[in-house]
Amino acid sequence: MEKVEKIGTTVVKMWLTDIEENAYNQVVNLASLPFVYHHIALMPDCHAGMGMPIGGVLPTKDVVIPNAVGVDIGCGMRAVKTNVRAEIIEEDFLRKIIMRGIRERIPLGLDHHEEMQDEKYLPSGFNIDRLPVVKRQYVSIHRQVGTLGGGNHFIELQKDEDGWLWIMIHSGSRNLGKQVGNHYNERAKWFNELYYSKVDSELQLPFLPLKTPEFKNYWDEMTYCVAFAKCNRSLMMERIEEVIFDALPDVEFEEAIDIAHNYAAWENHFGHNCIVHRKGAVRAREGEIGIIPGSMGTSSYIVEGLGNSDSFMSSSHGAGRAMSRTQAINTLNLQDEIKKMDDKGIVHGLRNQRDLDEAASAYKDIDKVLALEADLVKIKTKLVPIAVIKG
């Protein structure tokens, strides 16, 4: 359930029991913005980001803030249920064949495809000549599409409570989103300085006002990035399905669930149109199906939105970090984390100390996160990992 705090004249509604100092300071900064609409909402996976906390929902009046979307524009989840019994995949020989096949077909980390992918895998219906950053990156994104990326991005084989095999992907818009986000954040800084904005530049929240060319350009390129991120997940899922089909020719795949958790959108809340920035937050309208993943080695969930107006019909996007990457690498015990995965029988890639930035202990408890937002979503399906590939 939510708790409410007033910071200055701005109401902040929080679905969490505590908040780290850096994240709270960023909330104070958000609350000082003169164009916040109605209130700010914080999800239970909230932690510090760039300018704005991840797990934050920020509605604004007629401005868009690139840093309130982030640089991995359109990042999100894709999940597919199969008609395969999970115990078949849990046999080491078959599972390793499938995992090897996935690694061979999907570039990980900073890697891209050596060959350009077909145009059909990219978003359609856009005028690329009117998207300057996308146009500069257009050749490159033919090699980026269908690649996982690094950080907390992952591919998992999972099983549900009835024993069926699922596939889940977490990925975004790759370097394209970073280029677009950084470009328009710099344009917003320039614009705010030009017009003597009272929004302090140290807040890392420069904005672009509605009816300016900069706003329209960012909005169009952000929209392309959201579509590209979905195409990226779609192509990866297609390749994974091919690998599984090669191993199990009788397999069938249900329709994919696909959601984004980094974007801005025009929406109507409390009787008025506003721009809702979701940075690490999932839209959760009543009856809407979403995906909330856990950390490496923990459960993930397919959920159904309850349409809670106080959260701007949003929910968490995952477990949320409990410690920074540096802190995790410097403090967690590699052998302990490997044992946790091995004891669960999960195929994983924990090999050295630097891998600990994505260990389960670096994240909040996903079950506690779900419990805190019981008025935002209800659980439909619990998924536990069988094998995981991290970027």
Secondary structure, 3 states (H helix, E strand, C coil): CCEEEEECCEEEEECCCCCCHHHHHHHHHHHCCCCECCEEEEEEEEECCCCCCEEEEEEECCEECHHHCCCCCCCEEEEEEEEEEHHHHCCHHHHHHHHHHHHHHCCCCCCCCCCCCCHHHCCCCCCHHHCHHHHHHHHHHHHHCCCCCCCCCEEEEEEECCCEEEEEEEECCHHHHHHHHHHHHHHHHHHHHHCCCCCCHHHCCCCEECCCHHHHHHHHHHHHHHHHHHHHHHHHHHHHHHHHHHHCCCCCECCCEEEECEEEEEEEECCEEEEEEEECEEECCCCCEEEECCCCCCCEEEEEECCCHHHCCEEECCCCECCCHHHHHHHCCHHHHHHHHHHCCCECCCCCHHHHHHCHHHECCHHHHHHHCCCCEEEEEEEEEEEEEEC
